[in-house]
Amino acid sequence: MYFDTDYINPNTNLPIALLKSDNFISKYQGYLYEIGDDGFIDDNNHIVTEALGEYFSEGYKEYIMNPKRLQRKDIDLYEFIKELK
């Protein structure tokens, strides 16, 4: 995984932080939203879970539309969603 802060949001023309991973099923899954004044990194230099607002929603959408692809790309998320049923 790595950060790309050079991505420009086409709707606002502003740069946004984007976490990239080969496990993500879409670029939206890696959007990082600032949480309060602390941004998206905690005191231990870890990503604040709440900052990954699209990670679960994009994964869930893929679980419904194409579960085999999600299973291939991110088995942990696939298994987590599967257990919610």
ZITA-V848620 format. One record per run of one state. SS is the DSSP state (~ for helix, > for strand, _ for the rest). FROM is the first residue (numbers start at 0). TO is the last residue. Records with the same first field share a line. If there is no record, write none. Layout:
SS = FROM-TO + FROM-TO
//
This chain:
_ = 0-0 + 4-6 + 9-12 + 15-16 + 20-25 + 31-34 + 38-39 + 41-45 + 47-47 + 51-53 + 65-65 + 73-73 + 84-84
> = 1-3 + 7-8 + 13-14 + 17-19 + 30-30 + 40-40 + 46-46
~ = 26-29 + 35-37 + 48-50 + 54-64 + 66-72 + 74-83
//
